[in-house]
Amino acid sequence: MLLDLTVGSIVGSERLTKDGDVMRAKDLGMLFLLAAMWGASFLFIRIAVPTVGPIVLAVLRVSLAAFGLIVYALVSRRATLLRGRWRIFLLIGLVNGAIPYVLIATAELHLTAALAAILNATTPLFAALLGVLWLGEHLTFRTACGLLFGLFGVAVLVGWSPLALDRALVVAVLASLLAAFSYAVAGIVAKRVSSGVPVLSLALGQQLRASALLLPLVVPIVATTPAVVHLSAPITLAIVSLAFLSTSVGYLLYFALIANIGPTRTLGVTFLVPPFGLLWGVLFLHETVQTSTALGLVHTQETYCARVRWAS
């Protein structure tokens, strides 16, 4: 069913779900909590990735997240239905875990946490584009305007950035955009292939398969590392928080929201992430809010306000 996604439809009085019902306060609270957690993930990555590297950080993230979910399953005595679904978990673990985790961590070697969070807000734009190209949805004038406005925002954000516009920056921006595209694919795939699969099974299955995909990439890195890397307390705390808070708990909320309000509105959380990413970066990393960053944030929020038609 096609819906008009607007700020009013998410946070206003008409909080409509995918079925046309009023969004429950619980779902709305979960949406903002998820945005805060995922906004913090850019902070945690920025702290840890210069020391451990993108691939090792991604492996630690998914492995510890899987461990946390297993402990949660045991403590809560909830069954995890993993057998016979390895193809589903492999696909979701690839496009919703392994690929974007490595790409975002690679990007944040050169980008601020705020800039990375804002670029990640292009996910719903890619979702709209995929709806046209993949799902055969009609490209309306409203959708086209939303896509062009979003791309213009990215151009302003990068072109007016105080960071040197060199090869490293271009690669970092492209990595962020590819990660956003992967998340858009994951949102569509998750809804289509995960029907009837419990939320805990989806979250755990994704992390386990992402671990299996990434672990072989760590072997040559560990083999060529001359010495054990010393992890300070802030770096260790950042890795643990990234795994347990932003990933274990975050994906329990994510898959629950997909089941409750649909993938389109759930993907809208990426428009709510940048303000939190900016806030955490300023508070804990003392990042400066540049003019380009502020304009990029405004553009993502204005795009969110635009009545872009999505597929639910």
Buried (B, 14 or more C-beta within 10 A) or exposed (E): EEBEBBBBBBEEEEBBBBEEEEBEEEBBEBBBBBBBBBBBBBBBBBBBBEBBBBBBBBBBBBBBBBBBBBEBBEEEEBEBBBEEBBEBBBBBBBBBBBBBBBBBBBBBBBBBBBBBBBBBBBBBBBBBBBBBEEEEBEBBEBBBBBBEBBBEBBEBBBEBBEBEEEEEBEBBBEBBBBBBBBBBBBBBBBBEBBEEBBBBBBBBBBBBBBBBBBEEBBEEEEEEEEEEEEBEEEBEBBBBBBBBBBBBBBBBBBBBBBBBBBBBBBBBBBBBBBBBBBBBBBEBBEBEBBEBBBBBBEBBBBBBBBBBBBBB
